[in-house]
Amino acid sequence: MGVTVYAYEVEPGTSRVTGFGSSLEGVLEELNKVRAEIALEEGYEVPSSSVYAFDLFRPELDQLLAVLNDDSTLGDQILRDKRLVRTVTG
């Protein structure tokens, strides 16, 4: 059984994926706030941003132990699929 979480990347290719949330609507709301804050504080309009869906496996004990023992990363153990679901502009 798996779970899907959503996240945004403010400037694809130049920033890291941040703002994880359980709903697409919540992540879009947070992204719009971040974009408005950047525009206000930095004085420029942010280029298009990307919103992704991450399909994750629920980790098994052996996967968690591999992460805790630094033999693997959590992402390597549980990420099943990452897909672009929305591009936000303006």
Secondary structure as UniProt FT lines:
FT   STRAND          2..9
FT   TURN            12..14
FT   STRAND          18..21
FT   HELIX           24..42
FT   STRAND          49..57
FT   HELIX           61..68
FT   TURN            69..70
FT   HELIX           74..78
FT   STRAND          79..88
//
